[in-house]
Amino acid sequence: MAATPRFRLSQAEASNCLRRMRTESADLAVLEPSQDRAGKGEAGAGAQGLPPGLDDILSELFRVLKPERHLYLFCLPETMFWAKPAAETPGFRFSGIVVWDRTPECDAGRGDRCRYILRFEKGRRGRGRNPIPGLIYEPPVRGDHHRDKPKAVAQALLLHSTAPGDLVVDPLMGSGWIGAAAMELGRDFWGNEPSAEAVEAALRRLRAAGGVLSGQVGGECAETQPAEQLSFPFAETR
């Protein structure tokens, strides 16, 4: 009988949370930086319009990811050519692009018809467990958070790069759309988001998807939290 998938959620700054995780403890990393400032030239954006702090997050993801595993990095068209070298700097190896076509629901006049999902490897992963399409044609889902995505996108990534019982890490999870797909497919999940509202939405979503919360929800990545309590495998649910 398959084990019930479990999840842990935190509300903190992404790179700080990742620093509390055990080295080479994750089977898949997914990262979708905030698109609000990236590539828009707004105050607070990092070099070349990338979100601030992205380099630190990518470095920590490289550390916590197991060898021969994947990172999926979501990008806008105007940031993908800067995001690629940013991920390669800590050691990830670029291995392909998945295009998510959001037509017809998205507004073509905004220039965001497509999202580009860059796939990277830590080491040499080789072929995934299931084929992954180069183009995913799915309209966006209008849910309780602006980062909601159709289930088919998350499932395609997870089925290609993970097996049941694997741990999926998403340090900027939005309302937990990747985590919900992980629960439905029998994967464990650790997610973080600075927004309290998004964390609450993720908690509801992951429970509805059949997951069991491990530990407490909140700022578990504070320095007062023992590192072993943040590591996986999970502690017993309290």
N, C-alpha and C positions, 0 to 999 in steps of 0.2 A: 504494500500500500504506500502510495507516495506521501511524503511528509507535507504538512501544511506549510505553505510559504510564509515567511516572516519578514517583517520590515522594521526599520528604525528611522525616525525622522528627527531632524534638528533644525533650529532656527538660529543661524549665525553667519558670519562671513565665511565664504566657501573655502579659501585657502587655509584659514585657521582650523576649520573642522577637519580638512584632509590631513593636516599635520598630526592630528591625534589618532589617525588610523594606522594600523599595522602595515609595515612594508610588505608588498606582494601578497595582499590579502583579497583583492578584487578580481573577478573574472571578466568584467566588461565595464568600461567607463563611457558615459554619455554626457556630453556637455553642450548646452545651448545657452551661450551668453546672451544677456539682455540685448535685444535689437533696438531698444529705444534711442540709444545714443550712438551705437556702433555705426560707423560709416556716415553719420549725419553731420559731423563737424561740430557737435554741440560741446559746451563746456563740460569738462570732466571726462571726456573720452580719452583713451590712451593713444599711443603712437599709431599713425595711419588710421585713426578712427576706431581702433579696436577698443572694447570695453576695458576700463582700468582694472588692473590686477589679473588679467588673463594669463600673463607669463607665469606668475606664481601658481595659479591654479593648474596649469598644464604641467609644471614641474612636479607638483605634488601628485597629480594623477599618474604621471610616469612612475613615480616611486611606489604608489600603492597597488598598481596594476601588476598582475602576475606576468611572467614572461610568455611570449607567444600569444598575447591577447589583444583585443581590439579597443580602440577609442573611436567613437563617432562624434564629430564636431559639426554642429549646425552653423551655417553661415548665410549671410545675405550675398547677393551677387557682387556688391561693392566691397565686401570684406574678405571673400574667400582667398584671394591671392595674397593677402597679408596674414590670414590665419594659418595657411599652410606652413610657411617658414617659422611661425610662432610655435607650432606644435612640433616641428622638426628640431628645434633648438634643444629641448631636453633629451631628445633621443628617439622620438617616435618616427616611424618610417611610413610615408604616404603610400597608400595602396589602392586608392580609387575614389570615385565620387558616385553617390546616389542622388538623383535629382527628384525632388518631391514637387510635382506639378499641382498647384492649388486651384487651377481652373475648374469649374467656372465661377465658384463662389467668391473668389477674391476680386478686388477692384483692380482691373488691369491698368487703370490710370495711375496707380501708386507705384508701379514698377516692381511689385513684389509677387508676381505670379508664381515664381519658383523659389524654393529653398534648396540650398546645396548642402548635402550631408557628406563631409569629408571623412573617409575611413583611413585610420592609421593603425599600424601594428607596433607592438613592443617586441622587438626581435623579428623573427620571420614566422608569421602565423600559418601561412599556407591556405589551402582552401577551407572555407567554413563548413559547418555541419549541413546547412541547407543553402541552395542557390539564393542569391539576393538579386532582385531586379535592379537594373541601372536607372530605371524610371518608375516612380510610383505615382499614379494618377489618382489623387484623393482630394476632395474639397476639405477645407478646414472645418473643425467642429467648434461651434459657438457655445462654450460652456461658462463656468463660473470664474474663469481666469483666462487672460488674453493669450496664454501659451498653450491652450488646449490643442491637441492634434488628433487626427483620426487614428483609430486603433491599428489599422492596417500598416501604418508607417512604423510604429513601435514594434509590432509583431515581426515584421520583416527583418529588422535589425537584430532582435533577440533570438529569433530562430536560426539566423545565420551564425551568430557568434557565441551562443551559450547553450548549455544543457540544463535539464531540470536539476535544481539544487544549487546552481551557480549563483554567485553574488553580483548584482548589478549596482553600480555606484553612479549617482547623478547629483553633483554638488550644487546645481542651480536648477532644481526640479520643477519650478513653476507649481502647478497644482497636482503634480504627480502622475502625469499621463504615461510616462515610461514605467513608473512603479506599478500602476494598475495593470499594464500589460504583463509585467513581470509576475505579478501575483496570479494572473489567469493562466500563465504558462508554467507555473511551478518554480519560478526563480525567487531567490531572496533579494531584498532591496534595501539599500541605504540611500536616503535622500536628504538634501539640505536646501533651505531657501531662506533668505533674510526676511521675507515678508511673513508676518504672523498670519495674515489672512490666507495666503497661499498654503501655508503649512496646515492650517485647519481644513482647507479644502482637500488637500492631499490625504489627510487622515481619514476623512469621510470616504474618499474615493478608493483608497487601498483596502479599507475594511469592506466596502461594498463589493470589491473584487475578490474577496475571500481570504485576504491576508490577515495575519495575527501580529499585533504590535508587540515589539520586544523593547523593554525598558520604558522610559518616560519621554514624552514629546516636549520639546523646548530647546533651550540653549545648552544642550548636553556637551557642547564642545568647549565650554569654558575651562580655564586652566584648573579649576577646582575639581573637575571630573577626572577620575583615574583613567589613564589611557586604556587599560585592559577592559574597562567597561564599554568602551567604544569599539573595540575590536570584534571581529567575527571569527569563529562562530558566535552566535548570539548568547547573551545571558538569558536566564529564564525570565519570562514576562512577569512583571510585578503587578 
